[in-house]
């Protein structure tokens, strides 16, 4: 019997491979279920068989982008463009999108420039979108309206115009643009979602619900509609429902995934769960030193959050050193869509040889979009200096404050009044007023403003810290922040003005500060640090020459984030 011929090695390799169609199906299923690593492994197996496989190259790059691995995604899109030059347009559009996601508007426009010169529709719409993300609203609308003049029935372009007008705070114009779309299609999902979003921004979540209810059932289950519903839930105080919807969306690849992840990060930052370790140290030219290592934790509870804190307060001044431990427990919770309540209790382990307790109660109201009112009452203890710690001085304070942001979010007014009873036998009254303007610049958050504040004690007493009968400060403020996506932020702030202490002459004062935060995408940790320095501010201990007073504070810390709810 003649033995069979051996199978060629190349054929053996081919037989050992899983079919490309099966690998592609498994990759897409893994991607839909949020298992990005498994999906990338499947695409890798496909490319091991056929290195130029068109679908695998493109979807591998898309998956890397959805996983937040932007640098690798950009390299993958470039490789796709090189291997398949006939699809250069698609690669350029995706590369521009990656750049825009990372707040690199200029780079995104450069990638689109050649297609813009050819008046390519998708490039024009994408350029308008990215310009608006970069805060360049007039240029964005100019490009878009130039296209709409020639193509007035372009639904997608009209919807984009409405979105950009809404982002710019031109709500009436945005409603008009959405109305033009709904005139031709009364149940258009994107137009109804846009109206619901405007209602949210105008502080009316109930009306937003009405817009969502006008959608067809299938449209309500669309990821964008579900994300919007989560935002409505949050506006109505239903944080648990918002978190549940957002967690599901954040795990699914698609256009809404990035926004869902960012909303999830915001929810975690506001309501937990997270733990934070920090340390702060303040030194003055008077010789005072304050040191405050602190542990904080926050976990979600119902639709609110539970806070726990533990720290050590150490104060030193002219040879005197005192230390006390503080623990605190607090809760914050919404009451419906407009009210917020908070309460906390704290304990100092050693205040003049005995433990001491403090508490705080707060109630907030948002009667309309941009307007916030707050009433607070607290019982706190003076721990500014060793002498103050020794005297067990208690402050019982009631404060009323208001803030209003208006004019497309660019203007803000603030005001407040306060009354404090001091256990040593005096009272303190205080006030403040502020105005802030957000300057519309690209790439930065620039704000300038004015501030006036003052306070005074009915009687200056020997409390271990400076308590003047009259203090006033009037001046200007400014801040500048730069962000690289959500991964890194650096900020500077400064204020300058004149202060008067008691009946003395006005003195020029100024201060500055710097802060930075790092939030790496690869780990659930955030690092932060800040530094501030004050020249001729309000003295803590020695009021003989306020003009000579100097103070600086350094703070550093880290926060570990979780993703589970109670």
URLIN-V686395 format. One record per helix or strand. SS is the DSSP state (helix for helix, strand for strand). FROM is the first residue (numbers start at 0). LEN is the number of residues. If there is no record, write none. Layout:
# URLIN-V686395
SS & FROM & LEN
SS & FROM & LEN
This chain:
# URLIN-V686395
helix & 8 & 8
helix & 19 & 13
helix & 35 & 14
helix & 53 & 13
helix & 69 & 14
helix & 84 & 17
helix & 104 & 13
helix & 120 & 13
helix & 136 & 14
helix & 154 & 13
helix & 170 & 14
helix & 188 & 13
helix & 204 & 9
helix & 216 & 4
helix & 222 & 13
helix & 238 & 12
helix & 256 & 15
strand & 273 & 11
strand & 288 & 13
strand & 303 & 14
strand & 319 & 16
strand & 338 & 13
strand & 353 & 15
strand & 370 & 11
helix & 385 & 6
strand & 393 & 13
strand & 410 & 12
strand & 425 & 14
strand & 444 & 13
strand & 470 & 14
strand & 487 & 14
strand & 506 & 12
strand & 524 & 11
helix & 545 & 3
strand & 549 & 12
